Amino acid sequence: MQRIDPTQMPVPVPTAASEVSVSLWGDVWLRLKKNRLAIIGLGIILILVLTAILAPLVAPYPPDQQNLGISKLSPNSKHWFGTDVLGRDYFSRVVYGSRISISIGVVAVGITLVIGLITGAIAGYFGGWADAIIMRVADIFFAFPFIVGVLVMITVLGETIPRLPLLFIAIGLFGWASAARIFRSSILQVKNLEYVEAARAMGASHWRILTRHVMPNSLAPVIVFATIATGTVILTEAALSFLGVGVPVGTPAWGLMVSEGKSHMTTEPWLVLFPGLSIVATVLGFILLGDGLRDSMDPRLR
């Protein structure tokens, strides 16, 4: 029999498919980059985050510095967004207002996700009486108007808890039901798949199956929800501040600035225009990114 020299054997040439191994999140990013509106939304969010982080460097004046001699100045070269009724630089206050919006969005949505993921995972994976109890409690929260619930909680606890932490807790607490229901639905689709059944047959514990196999593969809808919910939370904070039950008076928050400037709309429209545009741009950025993530993570479009 003729011996074959291994060095003489042809080496297979890798194809494009074998050269590039794209992970799940790599595939999502590739699809997301093709969505121009989603990239615009991501750009808006990045600008907002950088503005919040670098606020002391971006703002030309301290946000609380008053000078009654220059009150209600229209936009000019020294004060790009003009000044308010107390002579405070409006551009600086809008810049610092991004910090309130980012903190409200991140912390409140974080509280929502912690509660929603835990309850949704228990309800979806174990089912039975746990599912029935959790979903009925969620129905109660759905039946109770969101903004009314937050208002009641702030009114009742406003004297015992500082206003800003209370806003975080109230908004996060009354938003968990949506996250729980979305996560539960995602887990119901995943928990009986083949790889989960294989892990169960190998004797893996419920905790391991839930945390290592079921939950990581059920997070895609929750990520989309969190992105869109952040914009909604920012809008909710602005509405509460506009009603006078949001952040404390004097805080550079966009909703409060709109509320304080509404009585001067006809004579000093910039007092409402600039914080209002900031709210619109921020919420639009999160919605555009959330829609793009939803399309990128939808397996039916792959």
For each residue, the residues with C-beta under 8 A, 3 or more apart:
1:
2:
3:
4: 8 9
5: 8 9
6: 9
7:
8: 4 5
9: 4 5 6
10:
11:
12:
13:
14: 18 19
15: 18 19
16: 19 20
17: 20
18: 14 15
19: 14 15 16
20: 16 17
21:
22: 26 27 30
23: 26 27
24: 27 28
25: 28 29
26: 22 23 29 30
27: 22 23 24 30 31 302
28: 24 25 31 32 293 296 297
29: 25 26 32 33 296
30: 22 26 27 33 34
31: 27 28 34 35 295 296 301
32: 28 29 35 38 39 42 292 293 296
33: 29 30 39
34: 30 31
35: 31 32 38 39 292 295 296
36: 39 40
37: 40 41 288 291 292
38: 32 35 41 42 288 289 291 292 293 295 296
39: 32 33 35 36 42 43 292
40: 36 37 43 44 285 288
41: 37 38 44 45 284 285 286 287 288 289 290 291 292
42: 32 38 39 45 46 285 289 292
43: 39 40 46 47 285
44: 40 41 47 48 281 282 284 285 288
45: 41 42 48 49 282 285 286 289
46: 42 43 49 50
47: 43 44 50 51
48: 44 45 51 52 98 101 102 282 285
49: 45 46 52 53 102
50: 46 47 53 54
51: 47 48 54 55 58 95 98
52: 48 49 55 98 99 101 102
53: 49 50
54: 50 51 57 58
55: 51 52 58 59 95 96 98 99
56: 59
57: 54
58: 51 54 55 95
59: 55 56 62 63 89 91 92 95 96
60: 89 91 92
61: 65 88 89 92
62: 59 65 92
63: 59 88 89 92 93 95 96 252
64: 88 250 252
65: 61 62 88 89 92
66: 86 87 88
67: 70 71 83 87 88
68: 71 86 87
69: 87
70: 67 73 79 83 87
71: 67 68 83 84 85 86 87
72: 82 83 84 85 264 267 268
73: 70 76 79 82 83 87
74: 82 268 270
75: 79 80 81 82 270
76: 73 79 80 82
77: 80
78:
79: 70 73 75 76 82 83 89 90 91
80: 75 76 77 91
81: 75 89 90 91 94 270 274
82: 72 73 74 75 76 79 90 268 270 271
83: 67 70 71 72 73 79 87 88 89 90
84: 71 72 87 88 90 93 257 260 261 271
85: 71 72 260 264 271
86: 66 68 71
87: 66 67 68 69 70 71 73 83 84
88: 61 63 64 65 66 67 83 84 92 93
89: 59 60 61 63 65 79 81 83 92 93
90: 79 81 82 83 84 93 94 257 270 271 274
91: 59 60 79 80 81 94 95 274
92: 59 60 61 62 63 65 88 89 95 96 252
93: 63 84 88 89 90 96 97 252 257
94: 81 90 91 97 98 252 254 257 274 275 278
95: 51 55 58 59 63 91 92 98
96: 55 59 63 92 93 99 100 252
97: 93 94 100 101 252 253 254 257 275 278
98: 48 51 52 55 94 95 101 102 278 282
99: 52 55 96 102 103
100: 96 97 103 104 237 247 251 252 253 254
101: 48 52 97 98 104 105 234 237 238 253 254 278 279 282
102: 48 49 52 98 99 105 106
103: 99 100 106 107 164 168
104: 100 101 107 108 167 168 171 233 234 237
105: 101 102 108 109 230 231 233 234 286
106: 102 103 109 110 230
107: 103 104 110 111 168 172
108: 104 105 111 112 167 168 171 172 175 233 237
109: 105 106 112 113 172 175 226 229 230 233
110: 106 107 113 114 172
111: 107 108 114 115 168 169 171 172 173 176
112: 108 109 115 116 171 172 173 175 176 178 179 226 229
113: 109 110 116 117 179 222 226
114: 110 111 117 118
115: 111 112 118 119 172 173 176 179 180
116: 112 113 119 120 175 176 177 178 179 180 182 183 222
117: 113 114 120 121 179 180 183 215 222
118: 114 115 121 122
119: 115 116 122 123 134 138 176 180
120: 116 117 123 124 134 179 180 181 182 183 184 187
121: 117 118 124 125 183 184 187 210 214 215
122: 118 119 125 126 130 131 134
123: 119 120 126 127 130 131 134 135 180 184
124: 120 121 127 131 183 184 185 186 187 188 191 218
125: 121 122 187 191 206 210 214
126: 122 123 130 131 206
127: 123 124 130 131
128: 131 132
129: 132 133
130: 122 123 126 127 133 134
131: 122 123 124 126 127 128 134 135 184
132: 128 129 135 136
133: 129 130 136 137
134: 119 120 122 123 130 131 137 138 180 184
135: 123 131 132 138 139 181 184
136: 132 133 139 140
137: 133 134 140 141 177
138: 119 134 135 141 142 176 177 180 181
139: 135 136 142 143 177
140: 136 137 143 144
141: 137 138 144 149 174 176 177
142: 138 139 177
143: 139 140
144: 140 141 148 149 174
145: 148 149
146: 149 150 174 175 236
147: 150 151 236 239 240
148: 144 145 151 152
149: 141 144 145 146 152 153 170 174
150: 146 147 153 154 170 171 174 236 240
151: 147 148 154 155 240 243 245
152: 148 149 155 156
153: 149 150 156 157 166 169 170 173 174
154: 150 151 157 158 163 166 167 170 240 245
155: 151 152 158 245
156: 152 153
157: 153 154 160 161 166
158: 154 155 161 163 166 245
159:
160: 157
161: 157 158 165 166 169
162: 165 166
163: 154 158 166 167 246 247 248
164: 103 167 168 247 248
165: 161 162 168 169
166: 153 154 157 158 161 162 163 169 170
167: 104 108 154 163 164 170 171 237 240 246 247
168: 103 104 107 108 111 164 165 171 172
169: 111 153 161 165 166 172 173
170: 149 150 153 154 166 167 173 174
171: 104 108 111 112 150 167 168 174 175 233 236 237
172: 107 108 109 110 111 112 115 168 169 175 176
173: 111 112 115 153 169 170 176
174: 141 144 146 149 150 153 170 171
175: 108 109 112 116 146 171 172 178 179 229 233
176: 111 112 115 116 119 138 141 172 173 179 180
177: 116 137 138 139 141 142 180 181
178: 112 116 175 181 182 225 229
179: 112 113 115 116 117 120 175 176 182 183 222 225 226 229
180: 115 116 117 119 120 123 134 138 176 177 183 184
181: 120 135 138 177 178 184 185
182: 116 120 178 179 185 186 221 222 225
183: 116 117 120 121 124 179 180 186 187 218 221 222
184: 120 121 123 124 131 134 135 180 181 187 188
185: 124 181 182 188 189 221
186: 124 182 183 189 190 218 219 220 221 222
187: 120 121 124 125 183 184 190 191 214 215 218
188: 124 184 185 191
189: 185 186 218
190: 186 187 193 196 214 217 218
191: 124 125 187 188 196 214
192: 196 197
193: 190 196 197
194: 197 198
195: 198 199 213
196: 190 191 192 193 199 200 209 213 214
197: 192 193 194 200 201
198: 194 195 201 202
199: 195 196 202 204 208 209 212 213
200: 196 197 203 204 209
201: 197 198
202: 198 199
203: 200
204: 199 200 208 209 212 213
205: 208 209
206: 125 126 209 210
207: 210 211
208: 199 204 205 211 212 213
209: 196 199 200 204 205 206 212 213 214
210: 121 125 206 207 213 214 215
211: 207 208 214 215 216
212: 199 204 208 209 216
213: 195 196 199 204 208 209 210 216 217
214: 121 125 187 190 191 196 209 210 211 217 218
215: 117 121 187 210 211 218 219
216: 211 212 213 219
217: 190 213 214
218: 124 183 186 187 189 190 214 215 221 222
219: 186 215 216 222 223
220: 186 223 224 297
221: 182 183 185 186 218 224 225 297
222: 113 116 117 179 182 183 186 218 219 225 226
223: 219 220 226 227 293 297
224: 220 221 227 228 290 293 294 297
225: 178 179 182 221 222 228 229 290
226: 109 112 113 179 222 223 229 230
227: 223 224 230 231 286 289 290 293
228: 224 225 231 232 286 287 290 291
229: 109 112 175 178 179 225 226 232 233
230: 105 106 109 226 227 233 234 286
231: 105 227 228 234 235 282 283 284 285 286 287 290
232: 228 229 235 236 283
233: 104 105 108 109 171 175 229 230 236 237
234: 101 104 105 230 231 237 238 279 282 283 286
235: 231 232 238 239 279 283
236: 146 147 150 171 232 233 239 240
237: 100 101 104 108 167 171 233 234 240 241 246 247 253 255
238: 101 234 235 241 242 246 253 254 255 258 279
239: 147 235 236 242 243 246 255
240: 147 150 151 154 167 236 237 243 245 246 255
241: 237 238 244 245 246 247 253 254 255 256 258 259
242: 238 239 246 255 256 258 259
243: 151 239 240 246 259
244: 241 259
245: 151 154 155 158 240 241
246: 163 167 237 238 239 240 241 242 243 253 255 256
247: 100 163 164 167 237 241 251 253 255 256
248: 163 164 251
249: 256
250: 64
251: 100 247 248 256
252: 63 64 92 93 94 96 97 100 256 257
253: 97 100 101 237 238 241 246 247 256 257
254: 94 97 100 101 238 241 257 258 275 276 278 279
255: 237 238 239 240 241 242 246 247 258 259 275 279
256: 241 242 246 247 249 251 252 253 259 260
257: 84 90 93 94 97 252 253 254 260 261 271 275
258: 238 241 242 254 255 261 262 272 275 276 279
259: 241 242 243 244 255 256 262
260: 84 85 256 257 263 271
261: 84 257 258 264 265 268 271 272 275
262: 258 259 265 272
263: 260
264: 72 85 261 267 268 269 271 272
265: 261 262 268 269 271 272
266: 269
267: 72 264
268: 72 74 82 261 264 265 271
269: 264 265 266 272 273
270: 74 75 81 82 90 273 274
271: 82 84 85 90 257 260 261 264 265 268 274 275
272: 258 261 262 264 265 269 275 276
273: 269 270 276 277
274: 81 90 91 94 270 271 277 278
275: 94 97 254 255 257 258 261 271 272 278 279
276: 254 258 272 273 279 280
277: 273 274 280 281
278: 94 97 98 101 254 274 275 281 282
279: 101 234 235 238 254 255 258 275 276 282 283
280: 276 277 283 284
281: 44 277 278 284 285
282: 44 45 48 98 101 231 234 278 279 285 286
283: 231 232 234 235 279 280 286 287
284: 41 44 231 280 281 287 288
285: 40 41 42 43 44 45 48 231 281 282 288 289
286: 41 45 105 227 228 230 231 234 282 283 289 290
287: 41 228 231 283 284 290 291
288: 37 38 40 41 44 284 285 291 292
289: 38 41 42 45 227 285 286 292 293
290: 41 224 225 227 228 231 286 287 293 294
291: 37 38 41 228 287 288 294 295
292: 32 35 37 38 39 41 42 288 289 295 296
293: 28 32 38 223 224 227 289 290 296 297
294: 224 290 291 297 298
295: 31 35 38 291 292 298 301
296: 28 29 31 32 35 38 292 293
297: 28 220 221 223 224 293 294
298: 294 295 301 302
299: 302
300:
301: 31 295 298
302: 27 298 299
